[in-house]
Amino acid sequence: MKRRREVVARISKQSKVTSATTSEEEESHGGRPGALRSRKFLNLFANNSSSHYSATGAGSFGVFSCVLDGVERQQSHRAVYRFVPRHADELYLETDDPVLMLNQSEDLWCQGYNMRSGATGIFPAFYALKVAKDINPVQKDGWIEQFLVRFLGSVQVPIHKGNDVLCAAMQKVACNRRLAGPPPSACVLEVSVKGVKINVQDQCHSAHRGEQCFHFFQLKNISFCGCHPKHSKYFGFITKHPDQQRFACHVMMSDTTLHPLAESVGRAFQQYYKENIGYSYPTEDIFIE
């Protein structure tokens, strides 16, 4: 009961801080709460730059999974608040951290595994939101195509489509990657009717973790994709955040043209539209460049 009161007090304090921050932002925009910020692109590399997971910028816009004791495990929950432990058995959480729920008790405290940090502990249940499962799994005869790419990172963008948005995001990500050091090693990108899955090196060096981790983006959350019009070795796709009205562009490159990758995503869109959206949502828009 004492621990629960402490958590409620912390939530109330966070709400006050959020309200104060919102008021300051409104004042900076002349008192207009809906005014756009001056920065067009939010650099996701800057979010907790000490964290290799957040440095990719892809985590909160897709579903994260990693290899635990030889088995690939997918996140079951996403942290919606930052939780700072006050006891040794509690689990530190950052907003949007991928969480694997292990157990939930009757007092609304959960035991979970933070897939970003590799730590295990307890936290209040309302600090994490359950990740929605895909209700349309890939059929047995579904195809999967693989491509060897270098995943450069992601940047948050203001809108969900447009060549100008895509090119500007590519330039932003490429510049940040050059400043960060040498380009990342090659990784495997899989395209299917279910979505796009990126296999990258796992930076969480834990004894029971494998060498690879994965970012998966459901096809229904991808709104725009394409190669750079002048430099076709760069490819990007824009996704919507699963729970919020936010968008991010994820950028990758290769030593050769990535037009085959763009064409593969286009085929996946067409098949997905034929099997799902064409019947369920006849007015749904999908943008393929």
CORJO-V268677 format. One record per helix or strand of 3 or more residues. SS is the DSSP state (H for helix, E for strand). FROM is the first residue (numbers start at 1). TO is the last residue. Records with the same first field share a line. If there is no record, write none. Layout:
SS = FROM-TO ; FROM-TO
//
This chain:
H = 2-28 ; 44-46 ; 52-55 ; 59-61 ; 125-127 ; 163-180 ; 219-221 ; 259-280
E = 63-68 ; 71-74 ; 77-79 ; 98-104 ; 109-114 ; 120-124 ; 128-130 ; 144-157 ; 187-192 ; 195-201 ; 209-218 ; 222-227 ; 234-240 ; 247-253
//
